[in-house]
Amino acid sequence: MKKALVAGILGIALNVATSYGQGYIAFQSYDLVGQTPIFSGVTYAAGPKNGQFVGAASGFKADLMYSLDGGANYTLAAGSQTTFYVLAGVQSQDGGSPTTDGAGVFVGPTLTIPGYTSGAVSFIVEAYNGASYAASTGVGQYRGQSAAFVINSLVTNPALPAGTTLNNGGTTTVSGLQPFGVVAVPEPSIIALAGLGAAGLMVLRRKK
């Protein structure tokens, strides 16, 4: 009876310890394992920057979504919103090539992934220049998401983040972030108007 009781208490303690596990990840696309620029798919249409590719000087930020269940559900990592690295000549300013200068790169903090104990974690990086990814719609607003990718193992000691980064370079734990682009996103009201216009055209065609 006592052995069973002790085993039960140990089991509860283990479950509690497991549920409070956490992993750590260095949230950056620059410096630690090479460089993964986020491309700009848009140019300014008017003004002094007409024709230049929209870049980090336009206030781009990145944040991180993670999934501990194989990609079925994603959660925004707390404290992950990070401004792009703005330094002349380091893939950061407006202008240049969309695939090398583009929107730029980011260097953020070491993030905590709560509930992590072991195994692979799925991630998505979001880039945008509004207040949030969802709010980046309308004139002058751009956003994009990376493809989902997997990091096979996170470190569980906050003092050792460098072995697990988002970059697409060479460590054994990373199958990571690949370059992706940001594009202009119309406001929902504009999409709705476009839909109404298309519906109207279909009605007119049927009447003819």
The 8 nearest C-alpha neighbors of each residue, nearest first, counted from 0:
[[1, 3, 2, 4, 5, 6, 7, 8],
 [2, 0, 4, 3, 5, 6, 7, 8],
 [3, 1, 5, 4, 0, 6, 7, 8],
 [2, 4, 6, 0, 1, 5, 7, 8],
 [3, 5, 1, 7, 2, 6, 0, 8],
 [6, 4, 8, 2, 7, 3, 1, 9],
 [7, 5, 3, 9, 4, 8, 2, 10],
 [8, 6, 10, 4, 5, 9, 3, 11],
 [7, 9, 5, 11, 10, 6, 12, 4],
 [10, 8, 12, 6, 7, 11, 13, 5],
 [9, 11, 7, 13, 8, 12, 6, 14],
 [10, 12, 14, 8, 13, 9, 15, 7],
 [13, 11, 9, 15, 10, 14, 16, 8],
 [12, 14, 16, 10, 11, 15, 17, 9],
 [15, 13, 17, 11, 16, 12, 18, 10],
 [14, 16, 18, 12, 17, 13, 11, 19],
 [17, 15, 13, 19, 14, 18, 12, 20],
 [18, 16, 14, 20, 19, 15, 13, 116],
 [17, 19, 15, 16, 114, 20, 14, 115],
 [20, 18, 16, 17, 114, 15, 21, 113],
 [21, 19, 114, 115, 116, 17, 18, 113],
 [22, 20, 115, 113, 114, 112, 116, 155],
 [21, 23, 155, 112, 115, 153, 154, 111],
 [22, 24, 111, 110, 154, 112, 155, 157],
 [23, 25, 110, 109, 163, 160, 164, 26],
 [24, 26, 109, 164, 160, 27, 108, 110],
 [27, 25, 107, 108, 109, 24, 165, 164],
 [26, 28, 106, 107, 105, 29, 25, 165],
 [27, 29, 35, 166, 105, 34, 104, 165],
 [28, 30, 34, 27, 33, 104, 106, 31],
 [29, 31, 33, 32, 34, 28, 27, 106],
 [32, 30, 33, 29, 161, 164, 166, 27],
 [33, 31, 168, 166, 30, 169, 34, 29],
 [34, 32, 30, 31, 29, 168, 166, 35],
 [33, 35, 29, 28, 30, 36, 166, 32],
 [34, 36, 28, 178, 166, 29, 177, 37],
 [37, 35, 104, 103, 178, 38, 34, 99],
 [36, 38, 179, 178, 103, 102, 180, 104],
 [39, 37, 180, 101, 98, 102, 97, 179],
 [38, 40, 101, 102, 97, 181, 180, 41],
 [39, 41, 182, 181, 180, 97, 38, 42],
 [42, 40, 39, 52, 182, 53, 183, 43],
 [43, 41, 52, 51, 50, 53, 44, 40],
 [42, 44, 49, 50, 51, 45, 48, 53],
 [43, 45, 49, 50, 42, 46, 48, 51],
 [46, 44, 49, 43, 48, 47, 50, 42],
 [45, 47, 49, 48, 44, 43, 50, 51],
 [46, 48, 49, 45, 43, 50, 51, 44],
 [49, 47, 46, 51, 43, 50, 45, 94],
 [48, 50, 45, 43, 44, 46, 47, 51],
 [51, 49, 43, 42, 44, 48, 52, 45],
 [52, 50, 94, 42, 48, 49, 43, 93],
 [51, 53, 42, 94, 93, 41, 54, 39],
 [52, 54, 93, 42, 41, 39, 102, 51],
 [55, 53, 102, 93, 92, 56, 101, 57],
 [54, 56, 91, 57, 59, 102, 92, 58],
 [55, 57, 92, 54, 58, 93, 85, 91],
 [58, 56, 55, 54, 59, 53, 128, 93],
 [57, 59, 128, 56, 55, 60, 82, 83],
 [60, 58, 128, 55, 127, 83, 57, 82],
 [61, 59, 82, 81, 83, 127, 126, 128],
 [62, 60, 126, 81, 125, 80, 82, 127],
 [61, 63, 80, 79, 125, 124, 81, 126],
 [62, 64, 124, 76, 79, 75, 123, 125],
 [63, 65, 75, 123, 74, 122, 76, 73],
 [66, 64, 122, 73, 74, 121, 123, 75],
 [65, 67, 73, 121, 70, 68, 72, 120],
 [66, 68, 120, 69, 121, 65, 70, 115],
 [69, 67, 66, 70, 71, 72, 120, 121],
 [68, 70, 71, 67, 121, 66, 120, 72],
 [69, 71, 66, 72, 68, 121, 73, 67],
 [70, 72, 69, 68, 73, 66, 67, 121],
 [73, 71, 70, 66, 68, 74, 67, 69],
 [72, 74, 66, 65, 64, 70, 75, 71],
 [75, 73, 64, 65, 76, 66, 72, 63],
 [74, 76, 64, 63, 77, 65, 73, 62],
 [77, 75, 63, 79, 64, 74, 78, 65],
 [78, 76, 79, 75, 110, 111, 80, 63],
 [77, 79, 80, 76, 110, 108, 81, 62],
 [78, 80, 62, 77, 76, 63, 81, 110],
 [81, 79, 62, 61, 78, 60, 82, 63],
 [80, 82, 61, 60, 107, 79, 62, 83],
 [83, 81, 60, 59, 61, 105, 84, 80],
 [84, 82, 105, 60, 104, 55, 59, 85],
 [83, 85, 105, 104, 91, 86, 106, 82],
 [86, 84, 91, 83, 55, 92, 56, 87],
 [85, 87, 89, 91, 88, 84, 92, 90],
 [88, 86, 89, 92, 91, 85, 90, 84],
 [87, 89, 90, 86, 91, 92, 100, 85],
 [90, 88, 91, 86, 87, 85, 100, 92],
 [91, 89, 100, 103, 88, 92, 99, 104],
 [90, 92, 103, 85, 55, 89, 86, 84],
 [91, 93, 56, 54, 55, 87, 90, 94],
 [92, 94, 54, 53, 52, 56, 51, 55],
 [95, 93, 51, 52, 92, 53, 96, 54],
 [96, 94, 100, 52, 97, 93, 101, 51],
 [95, 97, 100, 99, 98, 101, 94, 52],
 [98, 96, 101, 39, 38, 100, 99, 40],
 [97, 99, 38, 96, 101, 100, 39, 36],
 [98, 100, 96, 101, 97, 90, 36, 38],
 [101, 99, 90, 96, 95, 97, 103, 98],
 [100, 102, 97, 39, 38, 103, 98, 54],
 [101, 103, 54, 39, 38, 55, 37, 53],
 [104, 102, 91, 90, 36, 101, 37, 55],
 [105, 103, 36, 83, 84, 28, 29, 37],
 [106, 104, 83, 84, 27, 28, 29, 107],
 [107, 105, 27, 29, 28, 84, 26, 83],
 [106, 108, 26, 27, 81, 105, 109, 25],
 [109, 107, 26, 110, 25, 106, 79, 27],
 [108, 110, 25, 24, 26, 23, 160, 111],
 [111, 109, 24, 23, 108, 25, 112, 26],
 [110, 112, 23, 22, 113, 21, 24, 109],
 [111, 113, 22, 21, 23, 115, 110, 114],
 [114, 112, 21, 115, 111, 20, 22, 19],
 [113, 115, 20, 21, 19, 18, 116, 112],
 [116, 114, 21, 20, 22, 113, 117, 112],
 [115, 117, 20, 21, 17, 114, 22, 118],
 [118, 116, 115, 152, 119, 153, 22, 155],
 [119, 117, 152, 151, 120, 116, 153, 115],
 [118, 120, 151, 152, 150, 149, 121, 117],
 [121, 119, 67, 150, 149, 66, 151, 122],
 [122, 120, 149, 66, 148, 65, 70, 69],
 [123, 121, 65, 148, 147, 64, 149, 66],
 [122, 124, 147, 64, 145, 63, 146, 65],
 [123, 125, 63, 145, 144, 62, 64, 122],
 [124, 126, 144, 62, 61, 143, 63, 145],
 [127, 125, 61, 143, 142, 60, 144, 62],
 [128, 126, 142, 59, 60, 141, 132, 129],
 [127, 129, 59, 58, 60, 141, 140, 135],
 [130, 128, 135, 131, 127, 134, 140, 132],
 [129, 131, 134, 135, 128, 132, 127, 133],
 [132, 130, 134, 129, 133, 135, 127, 128],
 [133, 131, 135, 134, 127, 142, 129, 125],
 [132, 134, 131, 135, 136, 130, 129, 142],
 [135, 133, 131, 132, 136, 129, 130, 140],
 [134, 136, 129, 140, 132, 133, 141, 127],
 [137, 135, 186, 184, 140, 185, 134, 141],
 [136, 138, 186, 185, 140, 184, 139, 135],
 [137, 139, 140, 136, 185, 183, 186, 184],
 [138, 140, 137, 141, 183, 136, 43, 128],
 [141, 139, 135, 136, 138, 137, 128, 183],
 [142, 140, 183, 182, 127, 181, 184, 128],
 [141, 143, 127, 181, 126, 182, 135, 132],
 [142, 144, 181, 126, 180, 125, 182, 127],
 [145, 143, 125, 124, 126, 146, 123, 179],
 [146, 144, 124, 179, 123, 147, 125, 143],
 [145, 147, 148, 123, 144, 177, 179, 176],
 [146, 148, 123, 122, 145, 121, 149, 70],
 [149, 147, 122, 121, 175, 146, 176, 123],
 [150, 148, 121, 120, 174, 151, 175, 122],
 [151, 149, 173, 120, 174, 119, 152, 172],
 [150, 152, 119, 172, 118, 149, 120, 173],
 [151, 153, 119, 118, 150, 172, 117, 154],
 [154, 152, 22, 163, 23, 155, 24, 151],
 [153, 155, 22, 23, 156, 160, 163, 152],
 [154, 156, 22, 23, 21, 153, 157, 116],
 [155, 157, 158, 159, 154, 23, 22, 160],
 [158, 156, 159, 23, 160, 155, 154, 22],
 [157, 159, 156, 160, 161, 155, 23, 154],
 [158, 160, 157, 156, 161, 154, 162, 155],
 [161, 159, 24, 162, 25, 163, 157, 23],
 [160, 162, 163, 159, 164, 25, 31, 24],
 [163, 161, 160, 164, 159, 170, 172, 154],
 [164, 162, 161, 24, 160, 153, 172, 25],
 [165, 163, 25, 166, 24, 26, 161, 162],
 [164, 166, 176, 175, 28, 27, 26, 167],
 [167, 165, 28, 176, 168, 164, 175, 32],
 [166, 168, 175, 176, 177, 174, 165, 35],
 [169, 167, 32, 166, 33, 170, 173, 175],
 [168, 170, 32, 171, 167, 173, 166, 33],
 [169, 171, 172, 173, 168, 162, 32, 163],
 [170, 172, 173, 169, 174, 151, 162, 163],
 [173, 171, 170, 151, 152, 150, 163, 174],
 [174, 172, 150, 175, 170, 171, 151, 163],
 [175, 173, 150, 149, 167, 148, 172, 151],
 [174, 176, 167, 173, 165, 148, 166, 149],
 [175, 177, 167, 166, 165, 148, 178, 145],
 [176, 178, 167, 175, 179, 35, 145, 166],
 [179, 177, 37, 35, 36, 176, 38, 180],
 [180, 178, 37, 145, 38, 177, 144, 181],
 [181, 179, 38, 39, 37, 143, 40, 182],
 [180, 182, 143, 142, 39, 40, 141, 38],
 [183, 181, 141, 40, 142, 41, 143, 184],
 [182, 184, 141, 140, 185, 142, 41, 181],
 [183, 185, 136, 141, 137, 182, 186, 140],
 [186, 184, 137, 136, 189, 187, 183, 190],
 [185, 187, 137, 136, 189, 188, 190, 184],
 [188, 186, 190, 189, 191, 185, 136, 137],
 [189, 187, 191, 186, 190, 192, 185, 193],
 [190, 188, 192, 186, 191, 187, 193, 185],
 [191, 189, 187, 193, 188, 192, 194, 186],
 [190, 192, 188, 194, 189, 193, 187, 195],
 [193, 191, 195, 189, 194, 190, 196, 188],
 [192, 194, 196, 190, 191, 195, 189, 197],
 [193, 195, 191, 197, 192, 196, 198, 190],
 [196, 194, 198, 192, 197, 193, 199, 191],
 [197, 195, 193, 199, 194, 198, 192, 200],
 [196, 198, 194, 200, 199, 195, 193, 201],
 [199, 197, 195, 201, 196, 200, 194, 202],
 [200, 198, 196, 202, 197, 201, 195, 203],
 [199, 201, 203, 197, 202, 198, 204, 196],
 [200, 202, 198, 204, 199, 203, 205, 197],
 [203, 201, 199, 205, 200, 204, 206, 198],
 [204, 202, 200, 206, 205, 201, 199, 207],
 [205, 203, 201, 207, 202, 206, 200, 199],
 [204, 206, 202, 207, 203, 201, 200, 199],
 [207, 205, 203, 204, 202, 201, 200, 199],
 [206, 204, 205, 203, 202, 201, 200, 199]]
